[in-house]
Amino acid sequence: MSPNSRPGGLVRSAAEINEQIRGLWSHPAVPLTREQRAEYERLCAELRQVERGGAAAAA
């Protein structure tokens, strides 16, 4: 199963994604590793997709 989906094909909520993003940052003054930066960028893209989907559903 994809880490971005839940059983039944449901997409994770923006709150869940935000929680993961916050979890990457141990301290604001500590830079992310390359791997963490890649994960951050992936999560941000996923968050944008969820937010666009939510806006389209509300319209």
C-alpha positions in Angstrom: 0.0 0.0 0.0 1.2 3.5 -0.8 2.3 5.6 2.3 0.1 8.4 0.9 -3.1 6.4 1.0 -5.3 4.7 3.5 -7.3 1.5 3.2 -10.2 1.9 0.8 -8.2 4.5 -1.2 -8.8 7.4 1.1 -6.2 10.2 1.0 -4.6 11.4 4.2 -5.8 14.6 5.7 -3.9 17.9 5.6 -3.5 17.7 9.4 -1.8 14.3 9.1 0.6 15.6 6.5 1.3 18.7 8.5 2.1 16.6 11.5 4.7 14.7 9.5 6.2 17.9 8.1 6.5 19.3 11.7 8.1 16.0 12.8 11.0 16.5 10.3 12.2 19.6 12.0 14.0 18.8 15.3 14.9 22.5 15.8 14.4 25.5 13.4 18.2 26.2 13.5 19.1 22.7 12.5 19.2 22.2 8.7 17.5 19.1 7.2 19.6 16.3 5.7 19.3 15.6 2.0 16.9 12.7 2.7 14.8 14.9 5.0 14.7 17.7 2.5 13.5 15.2 -0.2 10.8 13.9 2.2 9.8 17.5 3.1 9.4 18.4 -0.6 7.4 15.2 -1.2 5.1 16.0 1.8 4.6 19.6 0.6 3.6 18.3 -2.8 1.2 15.9 -1.3 -0.2 18.7 0.9 -0.8 20.9 -2.1 -2.6 18.1 -3.8 -4.9 17.5 -0.8 -5.6 21.2 -0.5 -6.5 21.5 -4.2 -8.7 18.4 -3.9 -10.4 19.9 -0.9 -11.0 23.2 -2.6 -12.4 21.4 -5.7 -14.8 19.4 -3.5 -16.0 22.5 -1.7 -16.8 24.3 -5.0 
